[in-house]
Every structure is written in structure tokens, then in C-alpha cells.
Amino acid sequence: MTRLPKPIALLILLGLCSFCYTQVMLRTGSGTPPPMAPAEQQADAILVDKSDRQMTLLRDGDPIRTYQISMGGNPQGHKTQEGDERTPEGTYIIDWRNQDSIAHLSLHISYPNADDIAQAEARGVSPGGNIMIHGILNGWGFLGPLQSYWDWTDGCIAVTNAEMREIWSLVPNGTPITIRN
């Protein structure tokens, strides 16, 4: 039996440890979410500009916060089917929240809507779903400052964990979100 060179063995061990760590952390949840901000401080709309890679929280049409975002690994164009790694485009609603997300907290975007479903069915594919605004994968929050350097989600909108905590407190369920290219 041939032994692996030490650098290769160390890389394999590191990869195995990272995989195991990630699997454990994905199941631990995000911790206690922050309380909601007072109603007069909350956003009443969200605008996502995919070309600028920015998400802006709005109140009465005025920006109250802007964040640099990461999106799906194939960000150009509207999401048309499961697995295309695109972030949808159009107007949706933040319809529920998940404090036990595999990524630090998450707000669900109501994709797919009736048009998305009909278009996917016409092509015989699944439209996909479970599109969220979320933080970094649990256990990897220390990578937050790097998160906006590449599009790494499966179609979701990602921000740092600290930003996600702020967004969680400022965005109530029912908030409309417009995502444009």
C-alpha cells in the first residue's frame, strides 16, 4: 500500500474536517433572532438591484439601509427552473421567516408566483423555490466580510450575519420585494 504524501493527506483531512464541521453547524440553527424594530423604523418595501448587487430597504419610498449582496452562482436573468442558480426577478412578498435556517436567519421570498409556475409547467420543469434573504451558512459567519466578492448561493440573496440581524428586525412579514436586473 502506497502512502499519500503529507501535504495531500493534510488537505484530505482538512477537507473531511470542514465537511463534518459544516454538517454539524447546518443543524444547529441561527440562535435567538433580534426583536423587531419599532413599527415607525421598519421598512415598507425592499428593492434589489442585481446589476449593482445591492439591496435597499425603503420606508415611504426613501432608502433607510443599503447592503452589498451575493446572489445565485448564475445571476444573469430571471430564475426559470430549479437548479439554474439564478435569483428571481419581479415583485414578490416576504411571507415568512426562519430562525432555524441553515444560514444565519432567513426571510422567505414568495417565489414562485403563479406566472413562474405556469412558465415552468409549460416547459415541463420545476420552477424551484425556497428563495430567501439570509446570512452566511451557520458556523462560517467569520467569512462574512468576504461574502460579497462572489455569487455563492443557489438563487438566494445573501448578506453578512450582522446585516441579516438588522434586516430581520427591520423587515416585517408582508413586505413587498422588487428584484430587478
PyMOL commands that set and color helices and strands:
alter all, ss='L'
color gray80, all
select helices_A, chain A and resi 6-26+39-41+114-123+141-149+161-170
alter helices_A, ss='H'
color red, helices_A
select strands_A, chain A and resi 45-49+54-59+62-68+90-98+106-109+132-134+157-158+176-180
alter strands_A, ss='S'
color yellow, strands_A
deselect
rebuild
show_as cartoon
